[in-house]
Amino acid sequence: MSLPSPPLHVPGCRTVHYQYRGTCGLSMDEGALMQTIEELVAACVGTIEASHAARERAITASRALIRQCANCIRAAHRGELVAATALLDGASDTALRLRTATDGYPELRFAGYTQDALKEFAEANLVVAFLFGGELPDAATLQIDPAAYLNGLAEAASELRRAILDGLRRGEVERGERLLGLMDDVYSVLVTVDYPDAITGGLRRTTDALRASRAHTWRYDGGHSPGATCGGHGAAREPIWRVSRAQNREPQSA
């Protein structure tokens, strides 16, 4: 390391001049000092260049992963198991590519675009398992960080409302009951995960969105269903299809 010698005061000059010398005590001229600075900067630039290249690969993979997961969820809602499985296999390869690109770069692994993509990957896997009755994969199996997995679980449960409404158009009431029970189960567990958002990746907001979706599926019928007491506090909580049938049975007012 170079150390400055005591300042040199040049007569008639207000500038304070320093003469640098190395640890061996020999003075270092300006050319050698400049070469040392360039070497220090070049080492840092090399590291930054590698990080930049990894970031570009991670961004490309994350965009592809989000697109594949969205298409997989759409196929699952259409009941196309073969197509959803094929898209999920492709998403698995892309998720592996994303994890590989961010290995050794924690600032990239935990960046928003990476975690969002992995969250979508968890959501796609869980939606397929929910809708087709498969085994629910855990975070370790998917190689996803816990916060991204839990947020994906909450969003997957919110997707079930769409599946319930689509099923009701086809008269699939029993399936709707089962999916609504899954929404309740997921919400009742996630609401107990009470940690700062900086740790959970904003899980509280995602759980609140699930609560809203769940509440719109479990509607209070305002006392219309059989057995409900009068008044708002006595309104029965029923699934939307039961509320609709009860209201349709009411006599029309003149």
N, C-alpha and C positions, 0 to 999 in steps of 0.2 A: 504494500500500500504506500502511496506517495504522501509525504508529509510536507507541509509548507515550512520553510525556514523563516526566521524573523524578518519582518518587512524591511525592504530597502528603500530609503528615502533619497531620491535623486534631487540634488539642489536645483531650485527653480521650477520644480514640477510638483503639482499638487496630488498627482496620482500615486497611490501606494503600490509598489511593485513587490510581488512575491516570487521567490525562486524555489521551485519544487525539487525535492530530492527524494530518492527512493529509500527503502528501508535499509539499504546497505550504506546510506550516507552520501551516495554520489548524486550529483545534481541531474535532473531530468530536463532535457531541452524540450522545446515546444513541439517538435515533430514526434518525439517519442510519447509525449503526453497525449497528443491528438490520436496517435495510433492506439493507445490504451483505451481511450474513450470510445473509439470506433468499435473496438473488440467487445467492450461491455455492452454497447447498444446492439451490436450484431447478435450477441447471444440472446438478448431479450426479444429482438425482432424475430429470430428463428422460432422461439417458443410461441410468440403471438401468431406467426404465420401458420404453425401447425394447428393452433387452436381455431384460427379462422377457417382453415380447410375442414376441420371436424365440424364446425358450426354449420357450414354450407351443406355438408352431407346430412347433418341432423335435421336441418330445416326441410330439405328435400324429402327425407324419409318421413318426417312428421306429417307433412302435407299429404303424402301418398297414403299414410296410415289412416288419417282422419277420413279421407275419401273412401277408402276400402271399408272402413267400419260403418260409415253412413249407408253405403250400398248394402252391406250385410244386414243391417237392421231393417232396411226397407224390404229386402227379400224375406226376412223372417216374418214381418207383418203380413206379407202376402201369402205366407204359408209355404214358401218354396225352400224346403229343407236342404235339398241338394245344392241349390245356388248359394244359399246362406253359408253352408259348410265350405263350399269351394272358396267363397270370398273370405271366410274366416281363416282358411289355410293360407291364402295369400297375405292376409293381414298379419298372421303369425310370422311369416318370413320378413315382412317389412318391419315389424316390431323388433325382431332380432337384429336387423340391419341398423335400426335406430339405437339400440342398446350398444351395439359394437362401435358405432360412430362416436358415442359419448363416453366410452370406457376411458378412464384416466382423466376425464374432464368433468369434475363434479359441477362446475358452474354451468355446463351445458346440460348435464343429466337432469338437474333440478331447475332448468329454465322453464318458463311458462309454456313455450311451444312444445317442449318434450313431454312435460307432465300432462298437458292437455291431450296430446296424441295417445299416450299410454292410458289415460283415463277413458278415452273413447274405445280403446282396445278392450279394456275391462268391461265396459258397457256392452259392447257387441257380443262378447263371449257370454255374459250373463243373460242378455236378452234371448239369445238362442237357447240357452239352458232353461230359462223360465217358460218360453213358449212351446218348446218341443219336449220338455220333461227330462232333460239330461241332467247329469251331475254338475253341481255348481263348482266351477274352478275357483281355487283360492289364489291369494296374491302371490304365494311362492310358486305355484304351478305356472302362472302367467308371467312370473319374473317382473312384477310391477311393485313399486313402492306402496306402502300401506295407504298413504293419503290419497294417491291417485286411484287405488283400488276402491276405497270406500266411496269416493265421489262417483266413480263409475257405477257402483252398486246402487247408489241413490238415484242416479239418472236412469239406470235400467229399470228400477221399480216404477219410476214416473212414466216410462214408456208403456207400462202395462195398461194404463188408462186407455191409450189408443187401441190396444189389442182388445180390451173389454168392449169398447164402443163398436169396433168392427165386428166382434163376435155377436153382439146383440142384434145387429142388422141381419145376421144369419140365424138368429134364434138360439144361440149357444149360451144359455143362461147358466148352466152348471159350470161351464168353463169360466164364465165371468166371475162366478162366486169364488172359484179357486184362485184366479188371478188377483181378485180383490183381497183375498186373505193373504196372498204373498206381499201385496203392497203394505198391508197392515203390519205384517211380521217384520219387514225390512225397516219400516219407519219406527216401530217400537224399539228396535235395537239401536238404530243409528242415533236416535234422539238422546240416548244415554252417553254418547261419545262427546264429552264436553272438554275440549282442549282449545287453546288459542288457534285462531285461523292461520297464523304463520306456521303452525305445525301440521294442521290438517288440510291445508290447501283450500280453505274456505268451505269446509264441510258443512258448517252451520247453515250457510246460505243454500247449499244444495239440498240439505234436509228440509229446509223451509219450503223450497220449491216442491219437494215430494209431498209435504204436508198439504200444500195448496191443491196439488193434483188429486191427492187422496180425498180431500174434503169435497171437491167437485164431483167425485164419484160416489162418496157417501153423502147424500143430500138430506137435509132436514126438511121433512115434508109439511111442516107447519100444522100438524095435527090432522092431516087428511087420511093417514093410513088407519086401518082398524086397530082399536085398542089405544090409540094416542089420546092423551088428555088435552084439554083445551089450553090455549095459551102458548106462547113461544117456548117457555121453559119445558112444557110437556110434549113438545113436538118429538116424534119418533125419528130416530136416525135409521134410514133405510137406503139400500142401494138404489141408484137412479131408476133401474127398470121396475123395481117394486113400487117406487113413488109414482112413476108414470102410470102403471096399471091401476093403482088405487085412485088416482085422480081421474082417470078415464071412466071409472065406475060411478063417479059423482053425478047426480042428476043436474042437468043444465038449468040454471036460474032463468026465470022469465025476463 
